[in-house]
Amino acid sequence: MRPAVHQVLATLGYGDAIGHEVLGIQRVLRRAGYQSEIFVETADRRIEDLTVDYRDLPAASHPDNLLIHHFSIGSRASRVAYALPDRMALVYHNITPPEFFIDVHPLLVQLCYLGRRELGAYANRVELGLGDSEYNRAELEALGFAHTAVLPVVPDFSHLSGPPNFMQAGAFDDDWVNILFVGRMIPNKRIEDVIRAFHAYKRWFNPRSRLLLVGSHGGFERYLAMVHDFVARLGAADVHMLGHVSNEELAAYYEIADVFLCASEHEGFCVPLMEAFHMGVPVVAHAATAVPATMDGGGVLFGHKDPIEIAGILDALVSNASLRESVLAKQDAALDRLLAKDFGGLLLGFVDEALARPRLTTPPVTIDFWDQVRQAEWLEEVRAGRPAAFQALPEEPESVRKDLGSGVGTR
């Protein structure tokens, strides 16, 4: 019987880059005749019917099967997959270094640190480690993964193909210059550096310009407040933080944009750069981590974050039509090279490679691992069905709390 090739990940999102890749992988596998399901902890309600609960994964497990594991931080699905006898190929989408979140999101500092540490444990667990960029593949190799390769991100632009919704973007569709950034409002994106460069452009080159920041800030309200404070202290005008938008609204913002500006200092790939290429918007980006490889000769890269220098680049792209056309032509060529890659052929080749490798030893897990898994599932059911049960636990005596606080009686 032909082995099954399943995918496992913590969360399947709607409309994001990883979600598009996961669904694309499943389509390729099923067309090739493999049984293939997507096992998750959670999924967006709009695509939840395409997934299977990760707790059903042990029942589908077989030593001859292959699990394609999209690694992420703090995932119960990840730990269950690790303990199963199936062969495994790990797909690494990168984990942001925890230092970016210090003083902004303490929990994420901890999770990113633990996630990067946990990743190293898979070096001897997987038959093949796949990065979705050369930058990510190199990180796996540095962690000791013996067999690595690149399974490239081939963006799906169908979410931008519908009719644009100008209900909000229409207010900015005039003769002013629109500088656009698309991405989550999180510290590694260095939104403050985007604002610095725009402020210099507006002050020294073109007062009839505005900055449009499109992207969710959910969970990063503290950082959003810091950015608002920075804008006020800098005295920057016409900075619009627009939050999360629909696909139709996103298409409208790309259509009215004159330049896409990115100052991010850590990216595993950065799909919005390719979205800007696809929508015909010239890109100016910081040459950090995976960004130069993603742009592949398209757009304009800067190495030093001198606001005046970046502002001069923005002005040249806006005011020099021949330069703009030259940059757009290089972006089109880079995008053509990316879209010409045989994603399906590469994927099936990696599946064959992983299945053909000598079988690894049984994953080293504690003898009571599956007992702990069952207990965790039971506690989760209690939490969901009877949340009050967790509020009925007796309080510790004050004397014990004092001893614990002072360290008395501990070792």
C-alpha angles and dihedrals in degrees: 000000000000113000120249121240111210132177125224129191140147100247135007108210128199117246098354127123097254092047091053090049095049093051090045091053091051092051092052093047095048093047087053090055100256122137102238132177132173113233115198143162093222137001138188107269090238092065101022091111089065093062141070125218110260089230087072091058096091089057090054093045123117130164091238094052125096123225117204100206118198098204120223138158127279096000124161088193088058093055093047090051091049092057097050123096094234121116112255141211113189120212111203118203092175132255118238111244108258095233090076090067100048111129089007108064114005094183092053090050088059095042095048091048092049092043093055090047092048091050090066090061090066094061090091095033103061132069091211136015115208125192118196087221135026088251091058093044090054090053090055091049091050089053091057103264104157099205118037138161141161122262098187126222107246103192121226109218096185090109088066097046098081125089110292118246108226096178090114103013091053089074088066097043099106140098093294120105113253118209109195136199123180121192144083117304096245131134100253089060087065095218089176090063090052088052093048092053093045092048090054091048093050094045101043105024116019126008090184094074138099139195120232115198110191120185146085122281095188110148091010101078090131091057090046089054089050090052092049089050090049091052090051094048092046092048091228114169132204096026109148120194102196103177126206115351136186122258090256091051091047090054089053093052091051090050094055095041121109098188135008112221123195125178098170118149098198128039132152090199113325109221095195088070089061091044089056090049089051093049093049098249117142111239129219112187143168111255096235134135111324097352099094092050092046092052090046096195096325127114125009124295127203125196103191122052097227103152093209092050092049090046089054090054091050091050092049092052092048099044103033109070096187092051090049092051091048092052092047091050091054090048091052091051092049091049091048090054091051095047091046092064113111097237094173094049092048092048095050090046090054090048090053091047094051093047092049097052120103110272115262124228120274110282111264106243131152118271092246095046096115091044088056091048092053092047091050090051091050092050090049090054090050091049091051097043102032109021090164089069089072091052093054096068112122118253118247115253113264091242091059092049090052092049092049091047093053096039094243113151094015129114 
